Amino acid sequence: MTEKIYSTITGTGKYIPTQTISNNNFIDSDFKDTNGSNFEQTNEYIIEKFEQITTIKERRYVSADLTTSDIAWLAAEDALKTSNTDREKLDYLIVAHNFGELKNGNKEVDILPSLAARVKKKLGIVNPDTVAYDLPFGCPGWLQAMIQADYYIKSGDAQKILVIGAEILSRVSDPHDRDSMIYADGAGATILSACKSQSPTGILAHKTRSDTLEYSEMLYMGKSYAQTNGTKEGTYLKMNGRKLYQYALKNVPAAIQSCLHKSGVELSQIKKLLIHQANGKMDDAILKRLFKLEGNQEIPIDIMPMTIAELGNSSVATIPTLLDLILKGELANHQIHKGDKIIFASVGAGMNINSMIYQA
């Protein structure tokens, strides 16, 4: 057989913030409805229903001294160190994010220089041929960056690429919005390397879709729900949660199925599904619908590792953090072995979905 170039994951890293914020931290919050009015229900009731729907019990926030590029850099250092990778031999450095360099108390957009440029400088990389750029693509940003990196490697243009997902959602969420309880902070990093092989390995296939015509405004930036209550002026992350749930449930399973067919891999061969986590119950429903699409196969126990209950939704950092936890043996009852076939999948920005089939 002729050798082909494949993209394989040769290193992972993460930065999980040190501040644990439990649901009880929101007991005294001044939650408002979209029109600024008070809710009839108590905060205790709101929080209890929130946990039932999302499965989130706590989340992590960064400390005041850290910025988005800081945590991206820390995750990158972890990946480089644990994989013994020479940083000067990186061909690309891609940082997926959505809100730029977020500093404590500052919600102004700051994307100049790019986060990738800042991270490259903090890593001390001298090589001018290490191309650094950002990718804003909503929560699926890290996975989309991996897909781009795969194209670079398979074209022969690159041998080694560092892909990072970093976000500080706690600094763009409205404290008067119930949805703010979903959001968390974090960073994850992955090193993708070229591998010549006669048999398929690494990234086998991927699929992306963007439904902008109808769904491009499900996530948007808007004013606080309580502008008159002393909340700082500015815009905050807002979400049409119900419509996003319906969109994801309808389209994510179909996108994964399309990717499976493209790869020639059967769902029965999949060992793990690493999915973006914004809502635990939604991910459970996606998994059930995927198996129904493929003929009502029995769902294996532990096929979908979850971290949302403890880490919340850290956007682009969710999947790479999850992957690193598994590969380093830090997530109970979950391992990835050589030859295992894995699905990566994400949905976000209101309209973007992607999926990737990977063989370890």
N, C-alpha and C positions, 0 to 999 in steps of 0.2 A: 504493500500500500504506500501511496505517496504521503509524505509528511505535510501537514498543514500547520498554520500558526493559530494557536488558541490563546485566549485571555484567561489567566488563572489568578486567583486571589492568593498572594504570598505573604500578606501581613495585614493585621488589623489593630486598631487602637480605639480608645474612647476617653472622654472626660465626662464623668457623672458629677454634677454639682454637689456641694457638701450640705446645702440647706434643705432639709426635709420639711415640706409643708403638707400637713395632714388636712383632711376635710374639716376638722374642728377649727382650723385657723380661719375659716370663713363664717363662723357662727355669728360674729358681730358685723358682718358686711352689710352695707346699705344697698342691697340689690334693687334694681329698678326694671320695670317692663320697658319695652321698646319706645313707648310714648312718655317715659319719665315718671310714670305713676308707681306707687308702691304695690307690692304683691299682697294678696289676701293671706297667703300661706306664710307660716313662720319659716325662718331660715333653717331650723331643724328639719322641717318637712322638705324644703327645697333641696337641702344637701342629701337627705336620705334617698329621695327620688333620683337625684343626680348619680349617686353611687350605684343604685340599682340598674340604671340605664347604661352607664358607661363602664362600670366595674372599677372606676378609679377611687382609691382610698387615700393616696398621697402622691405628691409630685416633687421634683427637685428644682430649686431656683439657684442661680449663680450668686456669689457674694458680690458686694458693691464694688469691689476693686477690679473685677474682671469685665472684659468686653468680648464681643463675638469673636474677633480674631484671636484673642487670648485663648479661648477654649478650643478653637479650631487648631491652633498651634499645639496645645497640650495633647490633644488627641493624635495629631500627626506625629509628635515626638514619641508617643507610646507605640504607634504602629512601626515607626522606623527602628526603634530600639528593640522591640520584641522580635522583629523579623531580621534584624542585623542588615538593614538595607542602607546602601551608600546614597545619601541624599543628593550628592552631586551628579548621580547618574539618572535622576528622574527626568523624563522627557516632558511631562506635563504635571501641573499641580492645579487641580480643579476644586473650587470651593462652592458647594451648593448652599444657598441661603435665600432669604426673602426680604430681610429688613436691614441689611447692611451692618455697619459697625454700631451696635447699640451699647451706649455707655449708661451707667447708672444715672437716672434722672433726666436723660436726654433722649427724646423720641424723634429728633430730627433725622431725616434720611442722610446717611453718610456712607457713600459708596465710592468715594474718590480719595485715595487710591482704592482699588478693588481689595476685597478681603484676601483674595489669593496672593496679591502682591504683598500685603502686610504679613501674611503667614510665611511666604517665601523669605522675606527679610528676617522675620523672627527665627526661622530655621537656620539662618546664616548661609543660605545657598548662594554660591558665587556664580555658578554656571548660567550664562545668559541664555542657553538653549533649553533651560527648564521653563517652558511656557506656562505662565500663571494667569488664570482667568476665572471669573465667577459664572455661576449658572443659577438664575432665579427661575424656579419651575414649580413653586408650591411645595407641599410635603413630598411629592415624588422626585424632588430635585437630586438627591443623592443617587437614586437608582438611574435617573436620566443621565447623570454625569458618568456613571458606570457604563451605560450604553454608548455614550460618546467615546469613552476611553476604549471600549471594545473595537469600535471602528478604527481608531488610530492604530491600535496594535495589529489588527488583522490586515490593515493596509500595508504594514511594514514600516510605517512612519515612526512608531514608538516601541520601546522595549519595556518601559517601566513607568507607571503613572500613579500618582497619589491623588485619591479622591476623598474629599472631606465633606461632611454635612454638619453644619453648626447653626444653632439658632438660640436666641434668648427671647422667647415668647412672653415671659413674665413682664417685659418692659414695653410691650405693645398691647397688652390686654387691658380692658376697661374694668376697674375694680367694682363697678356698679352693674356689670353684665354677668349673669349666671354662667355663661359660657366660659368666662375667664378661669373657672375651676378646671377646665380641660387642659389648659396650656402648661407647658413645662419647658425647661432649658436643658441643653446638652450638646455634645459633639461626638461624632464618630468618624473614624478614618479607615481607609482601605487602600492597600497597595495592589495594583493589578499589573501582572507581568506577562510577557510573551513566552509561550511555551510551544515548541515544535513537537508534534505528536502524530503518529499514524492513525490513532483512534481518537474519537471525539473526547474532549475533556474541557473543563472550565466552562465558559459561557457558551451555551449551545444555541440559544435563540432569545429574541426579545421582541416585545410588542408595545407600542405607545399609541395613545389616542388623545385628542383634545376636542372636547365638545363645547366650543366657544359660543355658538349661535344661541343656544338656550341657557347655558349654565355658567357663563363667564362672570356673573355677578353674585354667585352664591357666597363668595368670600370677598370682602371689600373693606376699605378703611372709612370709618365714620366717627362722628362725635360721640362723646360719652353719653350714656343714658341719664346722667345727672349733672349736667353742666353747671347748674345753679348751686350744687352742693360742695363747691370748693375743689372739684376735680380740675386738674391742670388743663389748659387749653391744648388742643391738638387733636389728632385723629387716632383711633384705636382699631384693632382688628375686630371685625364683625363677621358673623356667620349666619347663613340661613340653614340651620342645622337639620331641620326636617327634610327639606328638599335635597340637601347634600346626602343624607342617609338614603333616600329613595334612589338618587342617581347612582350611588356606590353599589347598592344592592342589585340594581338592574344591570350595571355595566362591568363591574370588576370581575365577576365570575366569567362572563363572556370573553373578556380580554385575556384572562388567564387561560381559558380553554383554547383560544386562538393561538396563544404562545405555545401551549403544549403540542397542538397539532403541527405547528411550524417546526418544532424541534424533533418531532417523531417520538416523543416520550409519552408513555401512558401515565395517567394519573395514579394508577396502582403502583408505579415505580417510584413515586415521590416519597421521600423520607421526611422532609420538613417543608412547611410553608412559612416563610418569614414575611409577614405582612405589616404594612404601616398601621399603627395603632392610635386611633383617635376615639374609638368607642368599642369596648370589648364585646358588647352584645351585637354590634354591627358586624364585627369580624366573624363572630360565630355564625351569623346568618349568611355571610358571604361564603364561608366554608361549606355550609350545608347546601347552599344553592349550587356551588361548583360541583360537588359530588352528585347532586341530582342531575345536573347537565350531562355528566359523564355516565349516567345510568344507575343512579341510586346505589353506588358502591358504599360499603360500610366504612365509616370514617375512622381511621386508626387513632388510637389514644396517643396523645402528646405530639401529633403531627404539626400543631400550630403553637409554638412557644409564645407566651405572652409576658410582657413586662409592664403593661399599662397600669395595673393596679398599684404598683410602687413608683413608677417613673413618670406616669402621665403621658401626654402627647408632646414630644419634643421635636415634632415636624421632621425635617430632613435628617435629624440625628437618630431617629427611632430605630430604623433597620440596621445601620452599621453598628450601633451600640449593642443591639440584640445579637448580631452576628459575633461580635467580639466576646460577649459574655459566654456564648455557647462554645466558641473555639478555645477559650481559656478555662473551660470547666467551671465557670462561675454561675451557671444557671442549672439548678437541680433538675435531674431527670432528662436532660437534653444533651445529646452529643451529635457531632457530625463526623462520619468516618469516610475514609477514602473510597471513592466510587459512589457515594450517596448522591442522589439527584434531589435538587432543592428548587423550590419556586420562591422567587422574590416578587413582591407585588405592592403597589402603592396607589393611593388616590388622594387628590388634594387640589388646592387652588380653585376649588369649585368645579373644575372641568377637565383635569388631566389625570390619566390613568396609565400606568405602565406595569409591565411584567417581564420577568427574565427567568429562564431555565438554566440552572447551573449544575455541573457535575464536579464534585469535590475530587 
